[in-house]
Structure formats: structure tokens, C-alpha cells
Amino acid sequence: MKSSIGILGLALAATLTCSAASIAGESGSNASGMPKPDVPAAPDAGFTTAAKVAYYYGRGIAPDRKKNVSAFSNPSTGIYCITPSIAINTAKDYPVVSIEWGTSLGYALLAYWYGNAADCPTGALEVQTYDFNAGGYPVVSANVSFDLLIE
């Protein structure tokens, strides 16, 4: 009976391993977490959105895109400052940040807007990016591409 349970356990582990490899193969990244070469570059012209403010940060792998943004800076690892060229009121117009997986590196990533932008100039929106370091505690990361939108 014990050997049957052991064999069943090994079969289940093998199935899960193959499934995980299959899922990883379908993602926008290769086994090392690097983007696949077939990820098309974003076009420079024709970028449209209904958002008031938009910024796409592609980590240099894809060109950054923006709408109503006058400045972008990266003062330190995982800290990004985006200065809108129009007046916004974050009490009424809430920034939304999401990870863009196609040009990010890793799987357990985090990107968010930080309302108390201590690392950015006055009037700039601060985005912070993290990697959960293979399931551990999050560490600041420069491997995260993101989109910031204010509608």
C-alpha cells in the first residue's frame, strides 16, 4: 500500500512539474525570465488612450510611451517619478499602476503608486517596483515594466 501511494505521489509531482513548464512556455518570457525575441516593439506613432495621463515604462526593451507627461526620472532602483503636464487631483483622479509582463523579468512582481512621493519632485507621481525574490520578502527591483493610468 505504501509503495502505491509513493508511486502515485511521484506521478502527481511529475504531472505538476510538466504542467508548470507548459504554463511557463506559454508566457511572454523564456525559462530564464527574459522576454522572448518575438515580443514586438511598441510603435512610436499612433499611441492613443482616453486616459488623462498615461505612461508605459518598458525598461529599455520597448520604447516608453506617454500622454500628458512632461518628465520621467528613475532616481534610484525601483523608484520612478512621472510628472504630469496637466493638473491632476489625486483625491479625485486616482492613479492605477499595473505590471506589463512582456518586458518585465520575473514572476512575483509588484508595482504601485506611492501617494507620499518623498523620492520625487513636487507634483510628480511616484511608482515603486518590487520583486518577491523567489517567494521571499519583496526587494526593490529594476526588472519591472509598468503602465500608469489616470482616467
C-alpha positions in Angstrom: 0.0 0.0 0.0 2.8 2.4 0.9 4.6 1.8 -2.4 1.4 2.5 -4.3 1.0 5.9 -2.5 4.7 6.7 -3.2 4.3 5.9 -6.9 1.1 8.0 -7.0 2.9 10.8 -5.3 5.8 10.7 -7.8 3.3 10.6 -10.7 1.5 13.6 -9.3 4.8 15.5 -8.8 5.8 14.8 -12.4 2.5 15.9 -13.7 2.7 19.2 -11.8 6.2 19.8 -13.0 5.3 19.2 -16.6 2.2 21.5 -16.2 4.3 24.3 -14.7 6.8 24.0 -17.6 4.0 24.1 -20.1 2.5 27.2 -18.5 5.9 28.9 -18.4 6.4 28.1 -22.0 3.2 29.9 -22.9 4.2 33.1 -21.1 5.9 36.1 -22.7 9.2 35.1 -21.2 11.6 32.3 -21.7 12.8 29.9 -18.9 15.3 32.5 -17.6 12.6 35.1 -17.4 14.0 37.1 -20.3 11.4 38.3 -22.9 11.0 36.1 -25.9 12.5 37.6 -29.1 9.1 37.6 -30.8 7.7 40.3 -28.5 7.0 43.1 -30.9 8.3 46.6 -30.1 5.6 49.1 -29.4 5.0 51.6 -32.2 6.1 55.2 -31.5 3.3 56.7 -33.6 -0.4 56.2 -33.1 -0.5 55.8 -29.3 -4.0 56.8 -28.2 -5.8 56.4 -24.9 -8.8 58.0 -23.3 -6.8 58.4 -20.1 -6.0 61.9 -18.8 -2.4 60.8 -18.0 -0.7 57.6 -19.2 2.9 56.3 -19.0 4.3 53.0 -20.2 7.7 52.1 -18.9 9.4 49.3 -20.9 12.8 49.0 -19.2 14.5 50.0 -22.5 13.3 46.8 -24.1 10.3 48.5 -25.6 10.1 52.3 -26.2 8.3 54.2 -23.4 5.0 55.8 -24.3 3.3 58.7 -22.7 0.3 61.0 -22.7 0.3 64.3 -20.8 3.6 63.6 -19.1 6.3 66.3 -19.1 9.1 64.4 -17.2 10.2 60.9 -16.2 13.1 60.0 -14.0 14.5 57.0 -12.1 16.3 58.4 -9.1 17.1 55.0 -7.6 16.4 51.3 -8.1 12.7 50.6 -8.2 11.7 54.3 -7.8 10.2 56.1 -10.8 9.0 59.7 -10.9 6.4 60.7 -13.5 5.5 64.4 -13.8 2.1 65.1 -15.5 2.0 68.1 -17.8 -1.6 68.8 -16.8 -3.1 69.5 -13.4 -4.4 66.4 -11.6 -6.1 66.0 -8.3 -5.2 62.6 -6.8 -8.1 63.0 -4.3 -10.4 62.7 -7.3 -8.3 61.2 -10.1 -6.7 58.0 -8.8 -3.6 56.7 -10.5 -3.7 53.0 -11.4 -0.5 51.0 -11.9 -0.2 47.6 -13.5 2.7 45.4 -14.4 3.5 44.9 -18.1 4.7 41.2 -18.2 6.0 41.2 -21.8 9.1 43.3 -20.9 9.3 42.5 -17.1 11.8 40.0 -15.8 10.4 37.6 -13.1 7.1 36.2 -12.0 6.3 37.5 -8.5 6.4 41.2 -9.2 4.7 44.3 -7.7 4.3 47.9 -8.9 2.3 50.5 -7.2 1.7 54.3 -7.0 3.0 55.8 -3.8 1.0 58.8 -2.6 3.6 60.3 -0.3 6.2 60.8 -3.0 9.3 61.5 -0.8 11.8 60.5 -3.5 10.2 62.6 -6.4 9.9 66.3 -7.0 6.8 68.1 -6.0 4.0 67.4 -8.4 5.4 64.1 -9.6 3.8 60.7 -9.2 6.0 58.1 -7.6 5.8 54.5 -8.7 7.7 51.8 -6.8 8.5 48.4 -8.2 9.4 45.2 -6.3 10.3 41.5 -6.9 9.3 38.9 -4.3 12.7 37.3 -4.8 11.6 33.7 -5.5 8.8 33.8 -2.9 10.8 35.6 -0.2 10.4 39.2 1.0 10.0 41.8 -1.6 13.1 43.7 -2.7 13.2 46.9 -4.9 13.7 45.9 -8.5 14.6 47.5 -11.8 13.2 44.4 -13.6 9.6 45.6 -13.7 7.9 47.2 -16.6 4.6 49.0 -15.8 1.7 51.1 -17.0 0.4 54.1 -15.1 -3.0 55.5 -16.0 -5.2 58.3 -14.6 -8.6 58.3 -16.3 
